[in-house]
Amino acid sequence: MKAWAAALVCGVAACALAPRAMAQTNAPVVATRSGQVQGAIEDGVASWKGIPFAAPTVGPLRWQAPQPAADWQGIRPALQYSHDCM
């Protein structure tokens, strides 16, 4: 799957999860395939930022198809965007 398609799928999945989480008033937490993420509600809008959708493309993964992001334990804060691609 191309990187842009994986990003689109992740974005659509986040939109599908948003209504369930918006019922909570503070720090909405939702589950993803890799683990739980905590978003924020600002001005009535729930958002989850910087969620990894694929493993970093370094070393043997360079110039390869995207691989799934590594799983994590606990709740990962998704309150700010990750670094921009160079």
HELIX and SHEET records of a PDB file:
HELIX    1   1 ALA A    3  MET A   22  1                                  20    
HELIX    2   2 GLY A   59  LEU A   61  5                                   3    
SHEET    1   A 3 VAL A  29  ALA A  31  0                                        
SHEET    2   A 3 GLN A  36  GLN A  38 -1                                        
SHEET    3   A 3 ILE A  75  PRO A  77  1                                        
SHEET    1   B 2 ALA A  40  GLU A  42  0                                        
SHEET    2   B 2 VAL A  45  SER A  47 -1                                        
END                                                                             
